[in-house]
């Protein structure tokens, strides 16, 4: 059986619209939790999420910061 990787790609600017970034991390986590190989690919303005000050200080922003901080230990890959 061929194995496939689910790739969640986002270019969403986390300062202006963190929703796309949240969805990419969320669904990659759900996929990995289900035993599927998954990856979050950040491009364009989405790469600015590596600067924690870029995200708004909201519940969503704090949740994304936690997901990004846990990215090195996540069951999915994150690439730029």
C-alpha positions as CSV (number, residue, x, y, z in Angstrom):
1,X,0.0,0.0,0.0
2,X,1.4,3.4,-0.9
3,X,1.7,5.9,2.0
4,X,0.8,9.5,1.4
5,X,1.5,12.6,3.3
6,X,-1.2,15.3,4.0
7,X,0.2,18.7,3.5
8,X,-1.5,21.7,5.0
9,X,-0.2,24.8,3.1
10,X,-0.8,28.4,4.3
11,X,0.4,31.8,3.3
12,X,-1.9,33.5,5.7
13,X,-0.5,36.6,7.4
14,X,-0.8,35.7,11.1
15,X,-0.9,39.4,12.2
16,X,-3.9,40.1,9.9
17,X,-5.7,36.8,9.7
18,X,-4.4,34.0,12.0
19,X,-7.3,31.7,11.1
20,X,-5.5,30.1,8.1
21,X,-2.4,29.4,10.2
22,X,-4.6,27.9,13.0
23,X,-6.4,25.6,10.6
24,X,-3.1,24.3,9.1
25,X,-1.7,23.5,12.5
26,X,-5.0,22.1,13.8
27,X,-5.7,19.8,10.9
28,X,-2.0,18.6,10.8
29,X,-2.3,17.7,14.4
30,X,-5.6,15.9,13.9
31,X,-4.2,13.9,11.0
32,X,-1.0,13.0,12.9
33,X,-3.1,12.0,15.9
34,X,-5.0,9.6,13.6
35,X,-1.8,8.0,12.5
36,X,-1.4,9.8,9.1
37,X,1.8,11.5,8.0
38,X,1.2,15.3,8.0
39,X,3.1,18.5,7.4
40,X,2.4,22.2,7.8
41,X,4.0,24.3,5.1
42,X,4.4,28.0,5.8
43,X,5.0,30.4,2.9
44,X,4.9,34.1,2.3
45,X,3.7,36.1,5.3
46,X,2.9,32.9,7.3
47,X,6.6,32.5,8.1
48,X,6.4,35.6,10.3
49,X,4.7,33.3,12.9
50,X,8.2,32.5,14.1
51,X,8.2,35.9,15.7
52,X,5.8,35.5,18.7
53,X,5.1,39.2,18.7
54,X,3.4,39.0,15.3
55,X,0.3,37.2,16.6
56,X,-2.5,39.2,18.2
57,X,-2.9,38.8,22.0
58,X,-6.2,36.9,21.7
59,X,-7.2,33.4,22.6
60,X,-6.6,32.3,19.1
61,X,-3.2,34.0,19.0
62,X,-2.2,32.4,22.3
63,X,-3.4,29.0,21.0
64,X,-1.3,29.4,17.8
65,X,1.8,30.4,19.9
66,X,1.4,27.2,21.9
67,X,1.1,25.1,18.7
68,X,4.2,26.8,17.2
69,X,6.2,26.4,20.4
70,X,5.3,22.7,20.4
71,X,6.1,22.3,16.7
72,X,9.6,20.8,17.3
73,X,7.9,18.0,19.4
74,X,4.8,17.6,17.2
75,X,3.9,14.4,15.5
76,X,3.9,16.4,12.2
77,X,6.6,18.3,10.2
78,X,6.7,22.0,9.8
79,X,8.5,23.5,6.8
80,X,9.2,27.0,5.4
